[in-house]
Amino acid sequence: MIGIVLDAGALIALEQNDRSVWAALKLAVAQGSEVIVPSTALAQVWRGTGAQEQLAKALQFCIIATFDPVARNVGELCGRSKTNDICDAHVALIASRHGEFLYTSDVPDMRRLLATCGDRRPAIVRC
């Protein structure tokens, strides 16, 4: 099964009604693909206000990847990649394990992190 992973930038794009990210979400859902949102990315953008109605709609089609089961792996990835951003590391780890595509606004950091993961590397789509 093909999975796509959405980082905080992709969630913001959905919130702002970005047509290309919405099209990717709809296509993935129509094809029966998993749309995965790391919980740390969701926490970065979610504020629970009425202005996030579009994002709330999108999240109905997503699987939230929790942090707890991979917390140590994320910390180790931060150490290997020499970064302190656990959210980016969490996104990269989930994408390397479950994603064929990673939608991100942070391409350089994601490339660096994915190279350090050692697992397979999803295609990166800038949003």
ABEGO torsion letter per residue (X at the ends): XBBBBBBAAAAAAAAAGBAAAAAAAAAAAAAGBBBBBBAAAAAAABAGBAAAAAAAAAAAABBBBBAAAAAAAAAAAAAAAGBABAAAAAAAAAAAAABABBBBABAAAAAAAAAAAGBBBBBBBBX
